[in-house]
Amino acid sequence: MGRLCGEGHLNVARNAAMHDFARGWKRENFWVMETQPGSVNWAPVNTALDAGETRAMAWQAIGHGADAVLYWQWRDALNGQEQYHGALVGPMASRFPSIPKSAALAASLNGLPMRCAVPSPKRRLLCS
């Protein structure tokens, strides 16, 4: 049945265990570097995420100690396998439906109170 429904969907127990493992192993909070904003391209059947699933992934990660939730990928590739992976922006800069959803998530996160001690990173990297 799982193969017919597709893969890449939120697996609550597995994600929670991996987040807790990362936080316990590092003994500090962590970043989720590749949250999917849409479908994946590596499953035998690639299906779109359910409504609210990307938001649930982000909140679950934050609840288990994530300081950042980043998306893979920002812009769809023009060719190759990555063109079938979910993105925030199309190859010609068209906005995908995931943009307003991500903006709504960011707005809800901005309303949260800051932690008591926010680490000051010495390095920053932004690629687009």
Number of C-alpha atoms within 10 A of each C-alpha: 5 7 10 10 11 17 20 18 19 15 10 11 8 10 15 16 12 13 22 19 13 19 17 13 10 10 9 11 17 20 16 17 11 11 16 24 27 26 21 23 17 13 12 11 15 20 17 16 19 11 9 9 16 22 16 14 21 20 16 17 23 19 13 20 19 20 15 14 16 14 18 17 20 18 21 21 17 12 9 7 10 16 16 17 20 25 26 24 18 16 15 10 10 11 14 17 13 17 15 12 17 17 11 13 16 12 11 10 13 10 8 8 7 9 7 6 6 8 8 6 6 5 5 5 4 4 4 5
